[in-house]
Amino acid sequence: MIKSATSIEEKMTARILLVDDERSIVMTLTAILQRNGFQVTSAGSAREAKEKLAGNKFDLVITDLKMETEGAGFDVVKSALQQPYKPATLLLTAYPVPQQEWAAHGADGLLEKPTEMSALLETISHLLSAS
């Protein structure tokens, strides 16, 4: 069975946690995602992301891989998967790892920086419709 693309109503209410230690990336992606109808909360570290995950509910978590540690993004994914609401997770990184590695950590997808915004939006739509 093929799932339909995310409807406009779903997209307007989709809450995304965006995690990256590069402020310029957070600002740029936040603006793009908001312009496309998503509600975005940002975090500048894995530690901050874990706090926000515990105190809020998100449909999708997009995280950089390397922040305060080499695998900080995997820590964010692990924390997301421990939440009762189980958000979809996407790694967005300049340091790609093999699919079997990121999948073993529980991530639903990986995009390499820099990425085309159309690819990012298509991936987000796919992850939201699958969850």
N, C-alpha and C positions, 0 to 999 in steps of 0.2 A: 504494500500500500504506500502510495506517495503522499507525504504530508504537504499541505498547501503552504504557500509563502505566508509570512507573518502579516496579519491584517493591519490596517492603519490603526485600529483601536488598540491592538496588542502592542504595537510599536510605540504609541503615544504613552502607554503606561509602563513600558519596559524600563526597569531600573538597572543601570550599569554601574559597577564599581570599576574605575579605571585606576590602575596602580603603576606608577613609573617614577623613578627618582630624577628624571630629567624634566624640569619644570616646563620647558618649551614644548615638549611632546605632550604633556598633560594639557597645557593650554590649547594647543592646536587641535588635538583629538576631542577634547571636551566641546570646543566650538563646533566642530564638524558633526559630532554625535547629537548635540542639542539642536543644531539646525535641521537634522534629520528626524527630530521628534522624540529622541530618547531623553530620559532623566538620568543625569550623570552625577556621580559622587566621585571625588578623586582622593587618592592617598599617595604620599610621596615615599613610602617605605612599606616593607612587608609587615613590620610591627604595627604601623598605622592602619594598614588594610585589615589586619586581624581584629583590631578594635572595632572598625567600622562594620565588619562582617558580623560580629557578635551583637551589635546594637541596632542593626537594620536588616532589611530583607532585600536581596538583589536577585534579578533574573539571570544576570550574566556578570562574570568577573573577567576583565581583561587585564593581564598583568605582564610586566616586563619580567624577564628571567633573572638577569644579573642586576642586583641592586646593592644592598648592604653586604650580601654574600653572593657567591657564585650561583647558588641555587635558591635564592630568596623567593623567586617566582613559584618554585615547587612548594615552598612553605605556604604561600598564599593559596595555591590550589588545594593543598591538604586541608587547610583551615576552612576553605569554602565547602569542601565536601563533608566536613564535620557539622555543618549547619543543618538544622532540621528542614530547611526549605530547598536544599541542594541546587544551587545555581549552576548554570553551564559555565565552563571555564575555557579561556582562550589565552595562550601565551603569545605575546607580541615581542619579538626579540631580534637583536642584531647578531645573536650567537645561536643559530639554530642547532637543535639536537635531533637525533634520529627519532622517527615516529614511535618506535617501540619504547624509547626512553620516556618521552613526554606522556605517552599513553599509559605507561606503567605507573606514572605519578598521578594519574587520574585526570589529566587535561583532556578536553574535548577537541582541541585543535591548536595549531601553531601557525602564525604568520611571521614572515621575516621582515625586519625593518631594513630599509624603508619599504613600505607596502603601498600599493595603489589604493586609494580610498574606496574605489568601487569593489575591490576584492575584500576589503575590511567590512564594508556594509553588507555584501553578499554573504560573507561568513557569519556575521552577526545574525542576519535574517535566518540563515540555515540553523544555527545553534538555538535560536529562540523558538523556531517552529518545531524543533526536535525535542525540546524539553517540556 
